[in-house]
Amino acid sequence: MTFLTASDPHLTTSLPHDERFLERIEDGWRLDLTNFVQNGIPQILFALLLAFLFQWVIGLFVKRLHRHADRLVANHQRAGQLRTMAAILRATSFGIAGFYLLTQILSALGVSLGPFIASAGVIGLGISFGAQSIFKDMLTGIFILIENQYSVGDGIRIAGLSGTVEDLSLRVTRLRDSDGTVHIIPNSQITTVSNLSRDFSVGTLNISVDARENPDRVISVLRTLADSLRKDEAFRDVVIAEPSILGVDKIIGYEVIYPISVHVMVNQRDAVMRELRRRILLAFDRENITLASTSSTQIIATPVPNPETPQSAATPD
């Protein structure tokens, strides 16, 4: 049996070594805690303050968009667009503020952000290359909503196609043309927008009249007819301005063009033009005004000999 005495070298060397090791750990923790209290906590508090200010400013814009949408009682499509933009803005701001706070907290705790940022950059670069068109579609859709370039129900012409907007999202625009075909157009392909339903529509009707008709008489009939259409009960709220009779516009052979221009409410142009054509036909028939013929073929009537009439006898030489 072996007894350890005070003079044993194993006892005198192991205890001080363990005590020094624990003291180094304690000193390291104390140093880290002091550094966190002096630097980390102020950094986190400053990051929280910036995130709060950022969210407060975004909240002001979101509330303003909601108030503006609540005032648009007659335009439900535009109100829905504004609420959609408010939701997108709020969600995006939450994501940005959350990512900023995460990086600041990790930095305050002493976590190295180099590998984290490098890996996030590589992942973001790969996603951007893979979904480049999607990001472009969404960015264009955001500007379409913000600038109110068109809304659901508008008649527009985009990407070489014309029709009525049936649906509008951040990525695509769904368009239905006159024959019922639905076109799905990515927003990134929209470079020029022609809105046919903004504020008012202009209908122009070119009336072709025979050149032998008195132009003053034709213009007087057209002006009377246009005024009666403007004062009609069915079209009083549709035609928003006095129809314009421009007079003689072109002379093509025996054809004279008299244009009529009418300002109407949006999406009401076709109905007004159909009624105007109907009234012109009735008025011209009543006033015996001849419409011009667009055909260049002339029919010449020749007398047809009657077979019952005896032919005259030939005179003798």
Backbone torsions as a table, in degrees:
resi	resn	phi	psi	omega
1	MET	NA	134.8	-177.1
2	THR	-109.5	130.3	179.3
3	PHE	-109.5	137.9	177.2
4	LEU	-93.8	129.6	179.6
5	THR	-109.3	172.7	179.8
6	ALA	-63.7	-24.7	179.7
7	SER	-85.8	4.1	-179.8
8	ASP	-72.2	127.3	-177.1
9	PRO	-67.4	-26.6	-179.4
10	HIS	-65.4	-38.5	-179.3
11	LEU	-72.2	-37.6	-177.4
12	THR	-74.9	-21.2	-178.3
13	THR	-98.1	-31.2	-174.0
14	SER	-77.2	-40.0	-177.0
15	LEU	-66.9	-48.5	176.9
16	PRO	-61.5	-34.2	179.1
17	HIS	-65.1	-43.9	178.7
18	ASP	-65.8	-39.0	178.8
19	GLU	-65.6	-39.7	179.0
20	ARG	-66.2	-36.1	178.7
21	PHE	-65.5	-44.9	177.6
22	LEU	-65.8	-35.7	178.2
23	GLU	-66.0	-37.6	178.0
24	ARG	-66.7	-39.9	177.5
25	ILE	-63.5	-44.2	179.8
26	GLU	-64.6	-40.2	177.6
27	ASP	-64.6	-38.9	178.2
28	GLY	-64.5	-43.6	177.2
29	TRP	-63.1	-42.2	-179.6
30	ARG	-63.5	-39.7	178.7
31	LEU	-66.4	-41.9	178.4
32	ASP	-64.9	-41.6	179.6
33	LEU	-64.9	-41.4	178.4
34	THR	-63.7	-41.7	179.2
35	ASN	-65.3	-38.2	179.1
36	PHE	-67.8	-40.7	179.7
37	VAL	-67.1	-39.4	-176.5
38	GLN	-78.3	-35.9	-174.1
39	ASN	-116.4	-43.9	-173.5
40	GLY	-67.9	-49.3	-178.1
41	ILE	-62.3	-45.8	175.3
42	PRO	-60.1	-36.5	179.1
43	GLN	-64.7	-42.6	179.1
44	ILE	-66.3	-42.5	179.0
45	LEU	-63.0	-40.3	178.0
46	PHE	-65.6	-39.7	177.8
47	ALA	-64.7	-40.8	177.2
48	LEU	-63.3	-39.5	178.6
49	LEU	-63.7	-44.5	178.8
50	LEU	-64.4	-41.4	178.9
51	ALA	-64.0	-39.1	178.7
52	PHE	-65.0	-44.5	178.8
53	LEU	-63.3	-39.6	179.0
54	PHE	-63.2	-45.9	178.8
55	GLN	-67.2	-31.5	178.7
56	TRP	-67.2	-43.2	178.3
57	VAL	-64.9	-43.3	178.5
58	ILE	-63.5	-37.7	178.2
59	GLY	-61.8	-35.2	176.6
60	LEU	-62.9	-44.7	178.3
61	PHE	-64.3	-40.6	-179.7
62	VAL	-64.2	-44.2	178.4
63	LYS	-63.9	-37.3	178.8
64	ARG	-66.1	-39.7	177.1
65	LEU	-64.2	-40.6	179.2
66	HIS	-66.3	-40.5	178.3
67	ARG	-64.3	-41.6	177.9
68	HIS	-65.1	-37.8	178.2
69	ALA	-67.0	-35.7	178.9
70	ASP	-67.5	-28.1	178.9
71	ARG	-77.7	-19.1	-178.9
72	LEU	-86.7	70.6	-177.5
73	VAL	-72.3	-36.3	-176.8
74	ALA	-83.6	-12.0	-177.8
75	ASN	-121.1	85.3	-176.6
76	HIS	-68.8	-33.4	-178.1
77	GLN	-65.1	-46.1	-179.4
78	ARG	-66.7	-38.1	177.2
79	ALA	-62.0	-40.4	176.8
80	GLY	-64.7	-37.1	177.5
81	GLN	-64.2	-42.2	-179.9
82	LEU	-65.4	-39.8	177.8
83	ARG	-66.7	-37.1	176.0
84	THR	-63.1	-42.5	178.1
85	MET	-64.0	-37.4	178.4
86	ALA	-64.5	-42.2	178.8
87	ALA	-65.4	-41.6	179.1
88	ILE	-64.5	-42.6	179.9
89	LEU	-63.8	-41.2	180.0
90	ARG	-66.9	-45.4	-179.7
91	ALA	-63.6	-40.5	179.2
92	THR	-65.6	-40.5	179.1
93	SER	-65.6	-37.8	176.4
94	PHE	-62.0	-42.2	179.1
95	GLY	-63.9	-44.1	179.5
96	ILE	-65.1	-46.2	180.0
97	ALA	-64.1	-39.8	178.4
98	GLY	-64.4	-42.2	178.7
99	PHE	-65.3	-39.3	178.6
100	TYR	-64.2	-45.0	179.3
101	LEU	-64.0	-38.7	179.5
102	LEU	-61.7	-46.0	180.0
103	THR	-65.2	-38.0	-179.7
104	GLN	-70.0	-38.7	178.4
105	ILE	-66.9	-43.2	177.5
106	LEU	-62.8	-39.9	177.8
107	SER	-65.5	-38.6	178.7
108	ALA	-67.7	-30.7	178.4
109	LEU	-81.1	-2.5	177.4
110	GLY	88.9	10.8	178.9
111	VAL	-78.8	132.6	180.0
112	SER	-71.7	125.7	-178.2
113	LEU	-91.7	-5.4	-178.1
114	GLY	-59.9	-56.0	178.8
115	PRO	-62.4	-36.3	-179.5
116	PHE	-64.2	-47.6	-179.7
117	ILE	-67.3	-38.1	179.7
118	ALA	-64.5	-44.5	179.5
119	SER	-66.6	-39.3	177.7
120	ALA	-64.8	-37.3	177.8
121	GLY	-65.3	-41.0	179.1
122	VAL	-65.5	-43.8	179.1
123	ILE	-63.5	-43.7	178.6
124	GLY	-63.6	-36.8	178.3
125	LEU	-66.0	-41.7	178.1
126	GLY	-64.4	-41.1	178.6
127	ILE	-66.2	-39.7	-178.8
128	SER	-64.3	-38.3	177.4
129	PHE	-70.3	-38.0	-177.9
130	GLY	-75.2	-31.9	-175.7
131	ALA	-122.4	39.4	-177.5
132	GLN	-64.1	-42.7	-178.9
133	SER	-67.2	-33.6	179.8
134	ILE	-65.9	-45.0	178.2
135	PHE	-62.0	-39.6	178.8
136	LYS	-66.1	-40.5	176.5
137	ASP	-59.3	-46.8	-177.0
138	MET	-67.9	-38.3	178.6
139	LEU	-64.7	-43.3	177.4
140	THR	-64.9	-39.2	177.6
141	GLY	-62.5	-37.4	177.6
142	ILE	-62.7	-43.6	179.8
143	PHE	-68.8	-32.5	176.3
144	ILE	-62.9	-42.0	179.5
145	LEU	-70.4	-42.9	-177.8
146	ILE	-65.0	-45.9	-176.3
147	GLU	-83.2	-4.5	179.9
148	ASN	52.8	50.5	-179.9
149	GLN	-67.0	-37.1	173.8
150	TYR	-160.7	162.3	-177.7
151	SER	-131.7	173.2	177.4
152	VAL	-64.9	130.6	-177.9
153	GLY	98.8	-11.1	178.7
154	ASP	-77.9	145.6	170.4
155	GLY	-90.1	118.0	-173.5
156	ILE	-133.1	169.3	173.9
157	ARG	-131.8	112.3	-178.9
158	ILE	-137.9	147.2	176.2
159	ALA	50.9	35.9	179.1
160	GLY	76.4	9.3	-178.5
161	LEU	-122.4	146.2	179.0
162	SER	-122.4	148.1	178.7
163	GLY	165.5	-167.2	-179.6
164	THR	-105.0	134.6	-179.7
165	VAL	-72.9	119.5	177.4
166	GLU	-98.1	-30.1	-179.8
167	ASP	-154.0	146.8	-179.1
168	LEU	-139.9	122.7	177.1
169	SER	-129.0	-179.0	179.3
170	LEU	-68.7	-22.0	-174.8
171	ARG	-104.5	-41.0	-173.7
172	VAL	-134.4	161.4	171.8
173	THR	-122.1	128.0	179.8
174	ARG	-100.8	123.0	-172.7
175	LEU	-122.6	132.6	176.1
176	ARG	-113.8	123.2	-176.8
177	ASP	-88.1	-173.5	-171.6
178	SER	-68.5	-26.5	179.5
179	ASP	-93.8	10.9	174.9
180	GLY	92.4	-1.4	179.8
181	THR	-74.0	135.2	179.4
182	VAL	-99.6	127.3	178.7
183	HIS	-110.7	128.0	175.6
184	ILE	-102.1	112.1	-173.0
185	ILE	-115.5	118.5	173.2
186	PRO	-62.3	140.0	-175.8
187	ASN	-64.0	-24.7	180.0
188	SER	-69.0	-19.3	179.4
189	GLN	-86.9	-1.7	-178.8
190	ILE	-90.4	110.7	178.0
191	THR	-108.5	-32.7	178.8
192	THR	-133.0	132.7	-179.7
193	VAL	-115.8	124.7	173.4
194	SER	-112.1	105.0	-178.0
195	ASN	-90.6	115.8	-178.6
196	LEU	-91.7	2.3	-174.8
197	SER	-127.1	23.9	-177.8
198	ARG	-93.4	117.3	176.4
199	ASP	70.9	-59.3	179.9
200	PHE	-158.1	167.9	176.3
201	SER	-121.2	151.5	180.0
202	VAL	-117.3	122.4	176.2
203	GLY	-106.9	127.1	-179.9
204	THR	-119.6	127.2	-179.0
205	LEU	-120.9	119.5	178.3
206	ASN	-94.8	116.0	-176.4
207	ILE	-102.1	123.8	-178.3
208	SER	-98.7	118.0	-176.2
209	VAL	-121.0	149.5	177.6
210	ASP	-61.2	138.9	-175.7
211	ALA	-67.4	-17.7	-179.1
212	ARG	-80.3	-7.6	178.0
213	GLU	-79.9	147.7	179.7
214	ASN	-68.0	118.7	-177.0
215	PRO	-63.8	-35.4	178.5
216	ASP	-64.3	-39.5	178.5
217	ARG	-67.1	-41.7	179.2
218	VAL	-63.5	-44.5	-179.6
219	ILE	-64.8	-38.3	178.9
220	SER	-64.3	-41.8	178.5
221	VAL	-65.0	-42.5	180.0
222	LEU	-65.8	-39.0	179.7
223	ARG	-67.1	-41.7	177.6
224	THR	-63.1	-41.6	-179.5
225	LEU	-65.9	-42.3	-179.7
226	ALA	-66.7	-38.6	178.2
227	ASP	-65.3	-39.1	178.5
228	SER	-66.2	-33.9	175.9
229	LEU	-67.8	-39.4	179.9
230	ARG	-65.6	-34.3	-177.7
231	LYS	-90.0	-4.1	179.5
232	ASP	-64.4	141.8	-178.4
233	GLU	-61.5	-36.3	-177.3
234	ALA	-73.0	-22.2	-175.3
235	PHE	-119.7	9.1	-177.3
236	ARG	-65.6	-37.7	-179.6
237	ASP	-91.8	-2.7	-179.0
238	VAL	-97.4	-45.8	177.9
239	VAL	-84.0	113.3	-170.7
240	ILE	-94.9	-2.7	178.8
241	ALA	-151.4	162.5	178.5
242	GLU	-64.6	130.7	177.1
243	PRO	-60.1	143.9	-176.8
244	SER	-105.0	121.6	175.5
245	ILE	-100.9	107.9	-171.9
246	LEU	-82.8	-11.3	-179.6
247	GLY	92.1	-156.4	-178.9
248	VAL	-74.7	120.9	-177.8
249	ASP	-102.4	-43.1	-179.2
250	LYS	-142.2	151.6	172.2
251	ILE	-126.6	114.5	-178.7
252	ILE	-123.5	95.9	-177.2
253	GLY	64.1	-120.0	176.9
254	TYR	-96.5	21.6	-178.3
255	GLU	-118.8	128.4	179.1
256	VAL	-119.3	131.3	-176.5
257	ILE	-101.1	125.6	175.5
258	TYR	-117.3	103.7	-179.4
259	PRO	-84.2	144.6	173.7
260	ILE	-122.1	129.6	180.0
261	SER	-115.8	129.1	-176.2
262	VAL	-129.8	128.0	174.1
263	HIS	-93.6	121.1	-175.9
264	VAL	-128.0	170.0	175.2
265	MET	-67.1	159.8	-177.3
266	VAL	-62.5	142.5	178.0
267	ASN	63.2	19.8	179.0
268	GLN	-120.1	7.8	-173.7
269	ARG	-69.0	-42.5	-175.2
270	ASP	-63.4	-41.6	180.0
271	ALA	-63.8	-41.9	179.8
272	VAL	-66.7	-40.7	-179.3
273	MET	-66.3	-38.1	177.8
274	ARG	-64.3	-43.5	178.8
275	GLU	-65.9	-37.0	179.1
276	LEU	-66.0	-40.0	177.4
277	ARG	-63.4	-42.4	179.9
278	ARG	-61.6	-44.1	-179.1
279	ARG	-68.2	-33.6	178.4
280	ILE	-65.8	-42.6	178.8
281	LEU	-62.2	-42.8	179.4
282	LEU	-67.5	-41.7	-179.0
283	ALA	-67.3	-41.2	179.9
284	PHE	-67.4	-34.9	177.3
285	ASP	-69.4	-35.9	179.4
286	ARG	-72.0	-35.0	-178.0
287	GLU	-94.3	2.9	179.8
288	ASN	57.4	45.0	175.4
289	ILE	-100.2	127.8	-174.2
290	THR	-91.3	129.2	173.6
291	LEU	-76.3	150.9	-179.0
292	ALA	-76.7	150.7	177.4
293	SER	-95.8	131.1	179.7
294	THR	-86.0	-2.8	-180.0
295	SER	-90.5	141.6	178.7
296	SER	-92.4	2.3	-179.4
297	THR	-83.6	130.4	177.8
298	GLN	-110.3	135.7	-179.5
299	ILE	-104.2	121.3	-179.5
300	ILE	-108.3	119.8	-179.4
301	ALA	-81.7	131.3	177.8
302	THR	-117.9	143.5	179.8
303	PRO	-66.5	137.6	179.1
304	VAL	-100.4	125.1	-179.2
305	PRO	-65.4	140.8	178.8
306	ASN	-84.0	123.6	-177.8
307	PRO	-67.8	-21.8	-179.4
308	GLU	-77.6	-19.0	-179.5
309	THR	-79.4	123.7	-179.3
310	PRO	-68.0	135.5	178.7
311	GLN	-70.6	146.2	179.8
312	SER	-67.3	139.3	-178.9
313	ALA	-68.6	147.1	-179.9
314	ALA	-69.4	139.3	179.7
315	THR	-76.5	139.0	179.5
316	PRO	-70.5	146.7	177.7
317	ASP	-64.1	NA	NA
